Amino acid sequence: MRPSTVLPSAAGRRRPVLAPAVAAVLAATSLGACGRQHSDTVEPTRAPSAQPPATADSPAAAALSAALLTTAQLPAGYVKTVLRNDPPTRSDRPGCLSSLNGLETSRSSRPGSVEARVTFAQSRSGPFLQQVLRRLPGTQARQDLDRAARTLSGCAGFSLGWKDGGTGTEQVVPHGPAGIGDASWHATVTATTGTFTVQETLVLVVVGRTLVVLSDAGSPTAPDRSRTLALARTAASRIP
C-alpha cells in the first residue's frame, strides 16, 4: 500500500480503517493463530465491457488468485486485513503521484487485464504488507515496470494533498534491479505529515505477463529490506 495512505488525516486520525471483523482479530492476543485460519480474498479486476468480465471463477482469475501470498509464507503474526483506500489526490509532481497510485491503489481497467490483491498486517499499527498481481496482455507488464522505474527514479521529493485538506511530503529512493523474475526494480518510499512518518520498500517484478507489486510498510521505518526481497522472490516463484 502507499505509505501516504497510512499517514494521519487532517483530523489527526490514521487514514486506513480496518474492517470491524479484522480489527477484532488484531485486538486478540493470538494474532498468528487467528490469521492462519482465514482464507485469502479474491478480488479480480473486471475488464471493460468490450471483453467478457473476469469473474472470480474464470480460469485466469483463479490461477492469479491462487498465486497470491498467504500467511504461510509470511513471518509469524501476520493476518489478512482490509484497509480503506484513501490515496493522496494532488501533488506538485503529478507524474510521481500518478505512478505510485497506479501501481498500488488503482485497479487496472485495460482490456484483457486480470488483477488480484491481498493485504496483511502484523498489528493495527503495522507493519503492513500488500501484494498486487496484474496479468496483462503482450509485453504490457514489462512496459509498466520500465515506465514506473523511469518515473519514480526522478521522484526525490514531492508534495502530497488529500481531499480532506491534509498535506504531506513523499520521497522515493531508487535501488535499481533486484535480480528477481524476468525483470525487477525496487525502491524505498517515505511519506511524512507533521511528525508522523511511514516508510515502505516497494518491489516490482515481472514474471511472464504478470506484474508483481509488493509493498512492505512500517512506521517510522520499513521492515528490513532483505526480508522484503526474500518475500518478493517467494511471490515471483508462485506465479504460474
Biotite code that builds the C-alpha atoms (Angstrom):
import biotite.structure as struc

atoms = struc.array([
    struc.Atom([0.000, 0.000, 0.000], chain_id="A", res_id=1, res_name="MET", atom_name="CA", element="C"),
    struc.Atom([1.068, 3.606, -0.343], chain_id="A", res_id=2, res_name="ARG", atom_name="CA", element="C"),
    struc.Atom([2.929, 4.865, 2.738], chain_id="A", res_id=3, res_name="PRO", atom_name="CA", element="C"),
    struc.Atom([0.854, 8.015, 2.329], chain_id="A", res_id=4, res_name="SER", atom_name="CA", element="C"),
    struc.Atom([-2.366, 6.041, 2.906], chain_id="A", res_id=5, res_name="THR", atom_name="CA", element="C"),
    struc.Atom([-1.359, 5.247, 6.483], chain_id="A", res_id=6, res_name="VAL", atom_name="CA", element="C"),
    struc.Atom([-0.498, 8.807, 7.457], chain_id="A", res_id=7, res_name="LEU", atom_name="CA", element="C"),
    struc.Atom([-2.868, 10.602, 9.853], chain_id="A", res_id=8, res_name="PRO", atom_name="CA", element="C"),
    struc.Atom([-5.700, 12.573, 8.267], chain_id="A", res_id=9, res_name="SER", atom_name="CA", element="C"),
    struc.Atom([-6.214, 16.293, 8.714], chain_id="A", res_id=10, res_name="ALA", atom_name="CA", element="C"),
    struc.Atom([-8.329, 15.471, 11.767], chain_id="A", res_id=11, res_name="ALA", atom_name="CA", element="C"),
    struc.Atom([-5.418, 13.551, 13.296], chain_id="A", res_id=12, res_name="GLY", atom_name="CA", element="C"),
    struc.Atom([-6.737, 10.031, 12.623], chain_id="A", res_id=13, res_name="ARG", atom_name="CA", element="C"),
    struc.Atom([-4.718, 7.434, 10.761], chain_id="A", res_id=14, res_name="ARG", atom_name="CA", element="C"),
    struc.Atom([-6.151, 7.047, 7.281], chain_id="A", res_id=15, res_name="ARG", atom_name="CA", element="C"),
    struc.Atom([-6.639, 3.291, 6.883], chain_id="A", res_id=16, res_name="PRO", atom_name="CA", element="C"),
    struc.Atom([-9.634, 1.817, 8.697], chain_id="A", res_id=17, res_name="VAL", atom_name="CA", element="C"),
    struc.Atom([-9.638, -1.899, 9.377], chain_id="A", res_id=18, res_name="LEU", atom_name="CA", element="C"),
    struc.Atom([-12.770, -3.879, 8.665], chain_id="A", res_id=19, res_name="ALA", atom_name="CA", element="C"),
    struc.Atom([-14.552, -4.486, 12.016], chain_id="A", res_id=20, res_name="PRO", atom_name="CA", element="C"),
    struc.Atom([-14.046, -8.245, 11.972], chain_id="A", res_id=21, res_name="ALA", atom_name="CA", element="C"),
    struc.Atom([-10.350, -7.900, 11.233], chain_id="A", res_id=22, res_name="VAL", atom_name="CA", element="C"),
    struc.Atom([-9.890, -5.263, 13.923], chain_id="A", res_id=23, res_name="ALA", atom_name="CA", element="C"),
    struc.Atom([-11.334, -7.704, 16.419], chain_id="A", res_id=24, res_name="ALA", atom_name="CA", element="C"),
    struc.Atom([-8.889, -10.369, 15.324], chain_id="A", res_id=25, res_name="VAL", atom_name="CA", element="C"),
    struc.Atom([-5.943, -7.986, 15.576], chain_id="A", res_id=26, res_name="LEU", atom_name="CA", element="C"),
    struc.Atom([-7.019, -6.983, 19.068], chain_id="A", res_id=27, res_name="ALA", atom_name="CA", element="C"),
    struc.Atom([-6.805, -10.601, 20.216], chain_id="A", res_id=28, res_name="ALA", atom_name="CA", element="C"),
    struc.Atom([-3.630, -11.970, 21.727], chain_id="A", res_id=29, res_name="THR", atom_name="CA", element="C"),
    struc.Atom([-3.300, -14.951, 19.368], chain_id="A", res_id=30, res_name="SER", atom_name="CA", element="C"),
    struc.Atom([-2.821, -12.958, 16.146], chain_id="A", res_id=31, res_name="LEU", atom_name="CA", element="C"),
    struc.Atom([-0.780, -15.568, 14.331], chain_id="A", res_id=32, res_name="GLY", atom_name="CA", element="C"),
    struc.Atom([-3.136, -18.465, 15.017], chain_id="A", res_id=33, res_name="ALA", atom_name="CA", element="C"),
    struc.Atom([-6.199, -16.456, 14.042], chain_id="A", res_id=34, res_name="CYS", atom_name="CA", element="C"),
    struc.Atom([-4.561, -15.215, 10.857], chain_id="A", res_id=35, res_name="GLY", atom_name="CA", element="C"),
    struc.Atom([-3.761, -18.701, 9.636], chain_id="A", res_id=36, res_name="ARG", atom_name="CA", element="C"),
    struc.Atom([-7.407, -19.688, 9.843], chain_id="A", res_id=37, res_name="GLN", atom_name="CA", element="C"),
    struc.Atom([-8.544, -17.035, 7.357], chain_id="A", res_id=38, res_name="HIS", atom_name="CA", element="C"),
    struc.Atom([-8.727, -17.828, 3.633], chain_id="A", res_id=39, res_name="SER", atom_name="CA", element="C"),
    struc.Atom([-7.478, -15.305, 1.062], chain_id="A", res_id=40, res_name="ASP", atom_name="CA", element="C"),
    struc.Atom([-9.942, -12.977, -0.613], chain_id="A", res_id=41, res_name="THR", atom_name="CA", element="C"),
    struc.Atom([-10.029, -12.995, -4.418], chain_id="A", res_id=42, res_name="VAL", atom_name="CA", element="C"),
    struc.Atom([-10.553, -9.566, -5.983], chain_id="A", res_id=43, res_name="GLU", atom_name="CA", element="C"),
    struc.Atom([-10.119, -9.882, -9.752], chain_id="A", res_id=44, res_name="PRO", atom_name="CA", element="C"),
    struc.Atom([-10.402, -6.775, -11.883], chain_id="A", res_id=45, res_name="THR", atom_name="CA", element="C"),
    struc.Atom([-13.440, -6.573, -14.155], chain_id="A", res_id=46, res_name="ARG", atom_name="CA", element="C"),
    struc.Atom([-12.440, -5.864, -17.731], chain_id="A", res_id=47, res_name="ALA", atom_name="CA", element="C"),
    struc.Atom([-14.213, -3.196, -19.824], chain_id="A", res_id=48, res_name="PRO", atom_name="CA", element="C"),
    struc.Atom([-17.468, -4.177, -21.499], chain_id="A", res_id=49, res_name="SER", atom_name="CA", element="C"),
    struc.Atom([-15.618, -4.741, -24.771], chain_id="A", res_id=50, res_name="ALA", atom_name="CA", element="C"),
    struc.Atom([-14.435, -8.045, -23.317], chain_id="A", res_id=51, res_name="GLN", atom_name="CA", element="C"),
    struc.Atom([-16.122, -10.607, -21.042], chain_id="A", res_id=52, res_name="PRO", atom_name="CA", element="C"),
    struc.Atom([-15.690, -9.653, -17.349], chain_id="A", res_id=53, res_name="PRO", atom_name="CA", element="C"),
    struc.Atom([-13.022, -11.522, -15.396], chain_id="A", res_id=54, res_name="ALA", atom_name="CA", element="C"),
    struc.Atom([-15.195, -13.370, -12.910], chain_id="A", res_id=55, res_name="THR", atom_name="CA", element="C"),
    struc.Atom([-13.798, -14.916, -9.738], chain_id="A", res_id=56, res_name="ALA", atom_name="CA", element="C"),
    struc.Atom([-14.260, -18.424, -11.137], chain_id="A", res_id=57, res_name="ASP", atom_name="CA", element="C"),
    struc.Atom([-12.688, -17.734, -14.543], chain_id="A", res_id=58, res_name="SER", atom_name="CA", element="C"),
    struc.Atom([-9.508, -19.757, -15.182], chain_id="A", res_id=59, res_name="PRO", atom_name="CA", element="C"),
    struc.Atom([-7.312, -16.644, -15.415], chain_id="A", res_id=60, res_name="ALA", atom_name="CA", element="C"),
    struc.Atom([-8.636, -15.111, -12.200], chain_id="A", res_id=61, res_name="ALA", atom_name="CA", element="C"),
    struc.Atom([-8.489, -18.402, -10.329], chain_id="A", res_id=62, res_name="ALA", atom_name="CA", element="C"),
    struc.Atom([-4.874, -19.013, -11.329], chain_id="A", res_id=63, res_name="ALA", atom_name="CA", element="C"),
    struc.Atom([-3.835, -15.489, -10.380], chain_id="A", res_id=64, res_name="LEU", atom_name="CA", element="C"),
    struc.Atom([-5.640, -15.601, -7.051], chain_id="A", res_id=65, res_name="SER", atom_name="CA", element="C"),
    struc.Atom([-4.056, -18.931, -6.170], chain_id="A", res_id=66, res_name="ALA", atom_name="CA", element="C"),
    struc.Atom([-0.640, -17.345, -6.697], chain_id="A", res_id=67, res_name="ALA", atom_name="CA", element="C"),
    struc.Atom([-1.128, -14.681, -4.003], chain_id="A", res_id=68, res_name="LEU", atom_name="CA", element="C"),
    struc.Atom([0.960, -14.936, -0.860], chain_id="A", res_id=69, res_name="LEU", atom_name="CA", element="C"),
    struc.Atom([-0.703, -16.425, 2.211], chain_id="A", res_id=70, res_name="THR", atom_name="CA", element="C"),
    struc.Atom([0.164, -16.204, 5.904], chain_id="A", res_id=71, res_name="THR", atom_name="CA", element="C"),
    struc.Atom([2.060, -19.486, 5.493], chain_id="A", res_id=72, res_name="ALA", atom_name="CA", element="C"),
    struc.Atom([4.760, -17.605, 3.539], chain_id="A", res_id=73, res_name="GLN", atom_name="CA", element="C"),
    struc.Atom([4.946, -14.617, 5.907], chain_id="A", res_id=74, res_name="LEU", atom_name="CA", element="C"),
    struc.Atom([6.728, -14.031, 9.215], chain_id="A", res_id=75, res_name="PRO", atom_name="CA", element="C"),
    struc.Atom([4.759, -15.101, 12.275], chain_id="A", res_id=76, res_name="ALA", atom_name="CA", element="C"),
    struc.Atom([1.987, -12.801, 13.448], chain_id="A", res_id=77, res_name="GLY", atom_name="CA", element="C"),
    struc.Atom([0.626, -11.504, 10.141], chain_id="A", res_id=78, res_name="TYR", atom_name="CA", element="C"),
    struc.Atom([-3.107, -11.721, 9.467], chain_id="A", res_id=79, res_name="VAL", atom_name="CA", element="C"),
    struc.Atom([-5.071, -10.776, 6.390], chain_id="A", res_id=80, res_name="LYS", atom_name="CA", element="C"),
    struc.Atom([-6.817, -7.418, 6.605], chain_id="A", res_id=81, res_name="THR", atom_name="CA", element="C"),
    struc.Atom([-8.670, -4.797, 4.585], chain_id="A", res_id=82, res_name="VAL", atom_name="CA", element="C"),
    struc.Atom([-7.650, -1.125, 4.597], chain_id="A", res_id=83, res_name="LEU", atom_name="CA", element="C"),
    struc.Atom([-9.733, 1.816, 3.465], chain_id="A", res_id=84, res_name="ARG", atom_name="CA", element="C"),
    struc.Atom([-8.196, 3.187, 0.283], chain_id="A", res_id=85, res_name="ASN", atom_name="CA", element="C"),
    struc.Atom([-7.527, 6.919, 0.715], chain_id="A", res_id=86, res_name="ASP", atom_name="CA", element="C"),
    struc.Atom([-4.601, 7.877, -1.537], chain_id="A", res_id=87, res_name="PRO", atom_name="CA", element="C"),
    struc.Atom([-3.480, 11.485, -1.968], chain_id="A", res_id=88, res_name="PRO", atom_name="CA", element="C"),
    struc.Atom([-5.123, 13.304, -4.869], chain_id="A", res_id=89, res_name="THR", atom_name="CA", element="C"),
    struc.Atom([-2.786, 16.218, -5.636], chain_id="A", res_id=90, res_name="ARG", atom_name="CA", element="C"),
    struc.Atom([0.931, 16.932, -5.800], chain_id="A", res_id=91, res_name="SER", atom_name="CA", element="C"),
    struc.Atom([3.456, 19.362, -7.242], chain_id="A", res_id=92, res_name="ASP", atom_name="CA", element="C"),
    struc.Atom([4.819, 16.328, -9.116], chain_id="A", res_id=93, res_name="ARG", atom_name="CA", element="C"),
    struc.Atom([1.637, 14.759, -10.576], chain_id="A", res_id=94, res_name="PRO", atom_name="CA", element="C"),
    struc.Atom([3.616, 12.193, -12.550], chain_id="A", res_id=95, res_name="GLY", atom_name="CA", element="C"),
    struc.Atom([5.144, 10.792, -9.361], chain_id="A", res_id=96, res_name="CYS", atom_name="CA", element="C"),
    struc.Atom([1.776, 10.704, -7.617], chain_id="A", res_id=97, res_name="LEU", atom_name="CA", element="C"),
    struc.Atom([0.037, 9.088, -10.594], chain_id="A", res_id=98, res_name="SER", atom_name="CA", element="C"),
    struc.Atom([2.729, 6.414, -10.925], chain_id="A", res_id=99, res_name="SER", atom_name="CA", element="C"),
    struc.Atom([2.551, 5.329, -7.285], chain_id="A", res_id=100, res_name="LEU", atom_name="CA", element="C"),
    struc.Atom([-1.248, 5.449, -7.172], chain_id="A", res_id=101, res_name="ASN", atom_name="CA", element="C"),
    struc.Atom([-1.414, 3.437, -10.390], chain_id="A", res_id=102, res_name="GLY", atom_name="CA", element="C"),
    struc.Atom([0.873, 0.732, -9.048], chain_id="A", res_id=103, res_name="LEU", atom_name="CA", element="C"),
    struc.Atom([-0.549, 0.320, -5.561], chain_id="A", res_id=104, res_name="GLU", atom_name="CA", element="C"),
    struc.Atom([-4.053, 1.730, -5.160], chain_id="A", res_id=105, res_name="THR", atom_name="CA", element="C"),
    struc.Atom([-5.784, 1.904, -8.562], chain_id="A", res_id=106, res_name="SER", atom_name="CA", element="C"),
    struc.Atom([-7.203, -1.124, -10.349], chain_id="A", res_id=107, res_name="ARG", atom_name="CA", element="C"),
    struc.Atom([-6.302, -1.773, -13.957], chain_id="A", res_id=108, res_name="SER", atom_name="CA", element="C"),
    struc.Atom([-9.231, -1.437, -16.361], chain_id="A", res_id=109, res_name="SER", atom_name="CA", element="C"),
    struc.Atom([-7.288, -2.192, -19.530], chain_id="A", res_id=110, res_name="ARG", atom_name="CA", element="C"),
    struc.Atom([-8.836, -4.719, -21.918], chain_id="A", res_id=111, res_name="PRO", atom_name="CA", element="C"),
    struc.Atom([-7.674, -8.248, -21.172], chain_id="A", res_id=112, res_name="GLY", atom_name="CA", element="C"),
    struc.Atom([-6.211, -7.421, -17.742], chain_id="A", res_id=113, res_name="SER", atom_name="CA", element="C"),
    struc.Atom([-6.857, -9.528, -14.646], chain_id="A", res_id=114, res_name="VAL", atom_name="CA", element="C"),
    struc.Atom([-5.943, -8.449, -11.122], chain_id="A", res_id=115, res_name="GLU", atom_name="CA", element="C"),
    struc.Atom([-5.767, -9.999, -7.663], chain_id="A", res_id=116, res_name="ALA", atom_name="CA", element="C"),
    struc.Atom([-4.600, -8.390, -4.434], chain_id="A", res_id=117, res_name="ARG", atom_name="CA", element="C"),
    struc.Atom([-4.219, -9.073, -0.735], chain_id="A", res_id=118, res_name="VAL", atom_name="CA", element="C"),
    struc.Atom([-3.153, -7.049, 2.323], chain_id="A", res_id=119, res_name="THR", atom_name="CA", element="C"),
    struc.Atom([-1.723, -8.302, 5.616], chain_id="A", res_id=120, res_name="PHE", atom_name="CA", element="C"),
    struc.Atom([-0.974, -6.611, 8.935], chain_id="A", res_id=121, res_name="ALA", atom_name="CA", element="C"),
    struc.Atom([1.027, -7.671, 11.961], chain_id="A", res_id=122, res_name="GLN", atom_name="CA", element="C"),
    struc.Atom([-0.897, -5.322, 14.270], chain_id="A", res_id=123, res_name="SER", atom_name="CA", element="C"),
    struc.Atom([-3.381, -2.460, 13.990], chain_id="A", res_id=124, res_name="ARG", atom_name="CA", element="C"),
    struc.Atom([-0.454, -0.051, 13.625], chain_id="A", res_id=125, res_name="SER", atom_name="CA", element="C"),
    struc.Atom([1.543, -2.237, 11.220], chain_id="A", res_id=126, res_name="GLY", atom_name="CA", element="C"),
    struc.Atom([3.764, -3.354, 9.698], chain_id="A", res_id=127, res_name="PRO", atom_name="CA", element="C"),
    struc.Atom([1.556, -3.757, 6.610], chain_id="A", res_id=128, res_name="PHE", atom_name="CA", element="C"),
    struc.Atom([2.249, -5.893, 3.548], chain_id="A", res_id=129, res_name="LEU", atom_name="CA", element="C"),
    struc.Atom([0.312, -5.530, 0.290], chain_id="A", res_id=130, res_name="GLN", atom_name="CA", element="C"),
    struc.Atom([0.643, -7.646, -2.826], chain_id="A", res_id=131, res_name="GLN", atom_name="CA", element="C"),
    struc.Atom([-0.910, -6.815, -6.201], chain_id="A", res_id=132, res_name="VAL", atom_name="CA", element="C"),
    struc.Atom([-0.780, -9.201, -9.164], chain_id="A", res_id=133, res_name="LEU", atom_name="CA", element="C"),
    struc.Atom([-1.687, -7.947, -12.652], chain_id="A", res_id=134, res_name="ARG", atom_name="CA", element="C"),
    struc.Atom([-1.824, -10.279, -15.647], chain_id="A", res_id=135, res_name="ARG", atom_name="CA", element="C"),
    struc.Atom([-1.585, -8.075, -18.743], chain_id="A", res_id=136, res_name="LEU", atom_name="CA", element="C"),
    struc.Atom([-1.652, -8.738, -22.488], chain_id="A", res_id=137, res_name="PRO", atom_name="CA", element="C"),
    struc.Atom([1.539, -8.950, -24.526], chain_id="A", res_id=138, res_name="GLY", atom_name="CA", element="C"),
    struc.Atom([4.508, -7.092, -23.066], chain_id="A", res_id=139, res_name="THR", atom_name="CA", element="C"),
    struc.Atom([2.478, -4.583, -21.038], chain_id="A", res_id=140, res_name="GLN", atom_name="CA", element="C"),
    struc.Atom([3.750, -5.904, -17.689], chain_id="A", res_id=141, res_name="ALA", atom_name="CA", element="C"),
    struc.Atom([7.367, -5.176, -18.648], chain_id="A", res_id=142, res_name="ARG", atom_name="CA", element="C"),
    struc.Atom([6.364, -1.829, -20.138], chain_id="A", res_id=143, res_name="GLN", atom_name="CA", element="C"),
    struc.Atom([4.618, -0.880, -16.886], chain_id="A", res_id=144, res_name="ASP", atom_name="CA", element="C"),
    struc.Atom([7.701, -1.798, -14.831], chain_id="A", res_id=145, res_name="LEU", atom_name="CA", element="C"),
    struc.Atom([10.060, 0.137, -17.109], chain_id="A", res_id=146, res_name="ASP", atom_name="CA", element="C"),
    struc.Atom([7.790, 3.189, -17.133], chain_id="A", res_id=147, res_name="ARG", atom_name="CA", element="C"),
    struc.Atom([7.422, 3.177, -13.346], chain_id="A", res_id=148, res_name="ALA", atom_name="CA", element="C"),
    struc.Atom([11.170, 2.785, -12.817], chain_id="A", res_id=149, res_name="ALA", atom_name="CA", element="C"),
    struc.Atom([11.920, 5.727, -15.125], chain_id="A", res_id=150, res_name="ARG", atom_name="CA", element="C"),
    struc.Atom([9.346, 7.963, -13.487], chain_id="A", res_id=151, res_name="THR", atom_name="CA", element="C"),
    struc.Atom([9.981, 7.097, -9.851], chain_id="A", res_id=152, res_name="LEU", atom_name="CA", element="C"),
    struc.Atom([13.755, 7.335, -10.197], chain_id="A", res_id=153, res_name="SER", atom_name="CA", element="C"),
    struc.Atom([13.196, 11.090, -10.635], chain_id="A", res_id=154, res_name="GLY", atom_name="CA", element="C"),
    struc.Atom([10.871, 11.500, -7.624], chain_id="A", res_id=155, res_name="CYS", atom_name="CA", element="C"),
    struc.Atom([13.383, 12.529, -4.955], chain_id="A", res_id=156, res_name="ALA", atom_name="CA", element="C"),
    struc.Atom([10.803, 14.692, -3.189], chain_id="A", res_id=157, res_name="GLY", atom_name="CA", element="C"),
    struc.Atom([7.283, 15.956, -3.837], chain_id="A", res_id=158, res_name="PHE", atom_name="CA", element="C"),
    struc.Atom([4.254, 17.317, -2.034], chain_id="A", res_id=159, res_name="SER", atom_name="CA", element="C"),
    struc.Atom([1.052, 15.444, -1.214], chain_id="A", res_id=160, res_name="LEU", atom_name="CA", element="C"),
    struc.Atom([-2.505, 16.634, -0.696], chain_id="A", res_id=161, res_name="GLY", atom_name="CA", element="C"),
    struc.Atom([-5.745, 14.858, 0.245], chain_id="A", res_id=162, res_name="TRP", atom_name="CA", element="C"),
    struc.Atom([-9.392, 15.636, -0.305], chain_id="A", res_id=163, res_name="LYS", atom_name="CA", element="C"),
    struc.Atom([-9.836, 16.450, 3.393], chain_id="A", res_id=164, res_name="ASP", atom_name="CA", element="C"),
    struc.Atom([-7.212, 19.194, 3.215], chain_id="A", res_id=165, res_name="GLY", atom_name="CA", element="C"),
    struc.Atom([-4.365, 17.177, 4.707], chain_id="A", res_id=166, res_name="GLY", atom_name="CA", element="C"),
    struc.Atom([-0.868, 17.704, 3.319], chain_id="A", res_id=167, res_name="THR", atom_name="CA", element="C"),
    struc.Atom([2.454, 15.915, 3.460], chain_id="A", res_id=168, res_name="GLY", atom_name="CA", element="C"),
    struc.Atom([5.567, 15.036, 1.537], chain_id="A", res_id=169, res_name="THR", atom_name="CA", element="C"),
    struc.Atom([6.848, 11.883, -0.121], chain_id="A", res_id=170, res_name="GLU", atom_name="CA", element="C"),
    struc.Atom([10.230, 10.814, -1.454], chain_id="A", res_id=171, res_name="GLN", atom_name="CA", element="C"),
    struc.Atom([11.476, 7.869, -3.480], chain_id="A", res_id=172, res_name="VAL", atom_name="CA", element="C"),
    struc.Atom([14.998, 6.472, -3.188], chain_id="A", res_id=173, res_name="VAL", atom_name="CA", element="C"),
    struc.Atom([15.576, 4.046, -6.090], chain_id="A", res_id=174, res_name="PRO", atom_name="CA", element="C"),
    struc.Atom([17.703, 0.931, -5.583], chain_id="A", res_id=175, res_name="HIS", atom_name="CA", element="C"),
    struc.Atom([17.540, -0.427, -9.131], chain_id="A", res_id=176, res_name="GLY", atom_name="CA", element="C"),
    struc.Atom([17.078, -4.048, -10.235], chain_id="A", res_id=177, res_name="PRO", atom_name="CA", element="C"),
    struc.Atom([16.556, -6.686, -7.551], chain_id="A", res_id=178, res_name="ALA", atom_name="CA", element="C"),
    struc.Atom([17.564, -9.764, -9.560], chain_id="A", res_id=179, res_name="GLY", atom_name="CA", element="C"),
    struc.Atom([14.126, -11.371, -9.334], chain_id="A", res_id=180, res_name="ILE", atom_name="CA", element="C"),
    struc.Atom([11.959, -12.843, -12.095], chain_id="A", res_id=181, res_name="GLY", atom_name="CA", element="C"),
    struc.Atom([12.321, -11.749, -15.724], chain_id="A", res_id=182, res_name="ASP", atom_name="CA", element="C"),
    struc.Atom([12.822, -8.131, -14.664], chain_id="A", res_id=183, res_name="ALA", atom_name="CA", element="C"),
    struc.Atom([12.630, -6.252, -11.367], chain_id="A", res_id=184, res_name="SER", atom_name="CA", element="C"),
    struc.Atom([13.117, -2.876, -9.709], chain_id="A", res_id=185, res_name="TRP", atom_name="CA", element="C"),
    struc.Atom([12.820, -1.683, -6.108], chain_id="A", res_id=186, res_name="HIS", atom_name="CA", element="C"),
    struc.Atom([12.894, 1.499, -4.072], chain_id="A", res_id=187, res_name="ALA", atom_name="CA", element="C"),
    struc.Atom([12.360, 2.951, -0.619], chain_id="A", res_id=188, res_name="THR", atom_name="CA", element="C"),
    struc.Atom([9.317, 5.237, -0.437], chain_id="A", res_id=189, res_name="VAL", atom_name="CA", element="C"),
    struc.Atom([8.869, 7.531, 2.586], chain_id="A", res_id=190, res_name="THR", atom_name="CA", element="C"),
    struc.Atom([5.821, 9.682, 3.337], chain_id="A", res_id=191, res_name="ALA", atom_name="CA", element="C"),
    struc.Atom([5.624, 12.247, 6.139], chain_id="A", res_id=192, res_name="THR", atom_name="CA", element="C"),
    struc.Atom([2.987, 14.543, 7.570], chain_id="A", res_id=193, res_name="THR", atom_name="CA", element="C"),
    struc.Atom([3.836, 16.598, 10.640], chain_id="A", res_id=194, res_name="GLY", atom_name="CA", element="C"),
    struc.Atom([5.903, 14.351, 12.922], chain_id="A", res_id=195, res_name="THR", atom_name="CA", element="C"),
    struc.Atom([4.444, 11.059, 11.599], chain_id="A", res_id=196, res_name="PHE", atom_name="CA", element="C"),
    struc.Atom([6.424, 9.036, 9.058], chain_id="A", res_id=197, res_name="THR", atom_name="CA", element="C"),
    struc.Atom([5.625, 5.838, 7.174], chain_id="A", res_id=198, res_name="VAL", atom_name="CA", element="C"),
    struc.Atom([8.193, 4.077, 5.013], chain_id="A", res_id=199, res_name="GLN", atom_name="CA", element="C"),
    struc.Atom([7.922, 1.168, 2.623], chain_id="A", res_id=200, res_name="GLU", atom_name="CA", element="C"),
    struc.Atom([10.081, -0.981, 0.420], chain_id="A", res_id=201, res_name="THR", atom_name="CA", element="C"),
    struc.Atom([8.370, -1.145, -2.981], chain_id="A", res_id=202, res_name="LEU", atom_name="CA", element="C"),
    struc.Atom([9.353, -4.080, -5.199], chain_id="A", res_id=203, res_name="VAL", atom_name="CA", element="C"),
    struc.Atom([8.209, -4.525, -8.810], chain_id="A", res_id=204, res_name="LEU", atom_name="CA", element="C"),
    struc.Atom([8.752, -7.873, -10.522], chain_id="A", res_id=205, res_name="VAL", atom_name="CA", element="C"),
    struc.Atom([7.755, -9.144, -13.966], chain_id="A", res_id=206, res_name="VAL", atom_name="CA", element="C"),
    struc.Atom([7.235, -12.880, -14.469], chain_id="A", res_id=207, res_name="VAL", atom_name="CA", element="C"),
    struc.Atom([5.995, -13.603, -17.978], chain_id="A", res_id=208, res_name="GLY", atom_name="CA", element="C"),
    struc.Atom([2.892, -11.452, -18.495], chain_id="A", res_id=209, res_name="ARG", atom_name="CA", element="C"),
    struc.Atom([2.383, -10.802, -14.767], chain_id="A", res_id=210, res_name="THR", atom_name="CA", element="C"),
    struc.Atom([3.442, -7.700, -12.849], chain_id="A", res_id=211, res_name="LEU", atom_name="CA", element="C"),
    struc.Atom([4.006, -8.275, -9.127], chain_id="A", res_id=212, res_name="VAL", atom_name="CA", element="C"),
    struc.Atom([3.769, -5.174, -6.900], chain_id="A", res_id=213, res_name="VAL", atom_name="CA", element="C"),
    struc.Atom([4.914, -5.833, -3.323], chain_id="A", res_id=214, res_name="LEU", atom_name="CA", element="C"),
    struc.Atom([4.721, -3.076, -0.699], chain_id="A", res_id=215, res_name="SER", atom_name="CA", element="C"),
    struc.Atom([6.187, -3.680, 2.779], chain_id="A", res_id=216, res_name="ASP", atom_name="CA", element="C"),
    struc.Atom([5.492, -0.708, 5.050], chain_id="A", res_id=217, res_name="ALA", atom_name="CA", element="C"),
    struc.Atom([6.156, 0.268, 8.658], chain_id="A", res_id=218, res_name="GLY", atom_name="CA", element="C"),
    struc.Atom([6.384, 3.345, 10.865], chain_id="A", res_id=219, res_name="SER", atom_name="CA", element="C"),
    struc.Atom([8.698, 5.137, 11.193], chain_id="A", res_id=220, res_name="PRO", atom_name="CA", element="C"),
    struc.Atom([10.827, 2.771, 9.089], chain_id="A", res_id=221, res_name="THR", atom_name="CA", element="C"),
    struc.Atom([10.098, -0.126, 6.763], chain_id="A", res_id=222, res_name="ALA", atom_name="CA", element="C"),
    struc.Atom([10.879, -3.719, 7.744], chain_id="A", res_id=223, res_name="PRO", atom_name="CA", element="C"),
    struc.Atom([14.348, -4.915, 6.797], chain_id="A", res_id=224, res_name="ASP", atom_name="CA", element="C"),
    struc.Atom([14.808, -4.697, 3.041], chain_id="A", res_id=225, res_name="ARG", atom_name="CA", element="C"),
    struc.Atom([16.410, -8.135, 2.770], chain_id="A", res_id=226, res_name="SER", atom_name="CA", element="C"),
    struc.Atom([13.241, -9.653, 4.245], chain_id="A", res_id=227, res_name="ARG", atom_name="CA", element="C"),
    struc.Atom([11.072, -7.820, 1.716], chain_id="A", res_id=228, res_name="THR", atom_name="CA", element="C"),
    struc.Atom([13.209, -9.005, -1.189], chain_id="A", res_id=229, res_name="LEU", atom_name="CA", element="C"),
    struc.Atom([13.013, -12.580, 0.095], chain_id="A", res_id=230, res_name="ALA", atom_name="CA", element="C"),
    struc.Atom([9.217, -12.289, 0.134], chain_id="A", res_id=231, res_name="LEU", atom_name="CA", element="C"),
    struc.Atom([9.310, -10.875, -3.400], chain_id="A", res_id=232, res_name="ALA", atom_name="CA", element="C"),
    struc.Atom([11.303, -13.895, -4.557], chain_id="A", res_id=233, res_name="ARG", atom_name="CA", element="C"),
    struc.Atom([8.732, -16.185, -2.957], chain_id="A", res_id=234, res_name="THR", atom_name="CA", element="C"),
    struc.Atom([5.924, -14.213, -4.625], chain_id="A", res_id=235, res_name="ALA", atom_name="CA", element="C"),
    struc.Atom([7.616, -14.492, -8.028], chain_id="A", res_id=236, res_name="ALA", atom_name="CA", element="C"),
    struc.Atom([8.117, -18.234, -7.635], chain_id="A", res_id=237, res_name="SER", atom_name="CA", element="C"),
    struc.Atom([4.363, -18.704, -7.163], chain_id="A", res_id=238, res_name="ARG", atom_name="CA", element="C"),
    struc.Atom([3.370, -17.111, -10.488], chain_id="A", res_id=239, res_name="ILE", atom_name="CA", element="C"),
    struc.Atom([2.052, -19.818, -12.857], chain_id="A", res_id=240, res_name="PRO", atom_name="CA", element="C"),
])
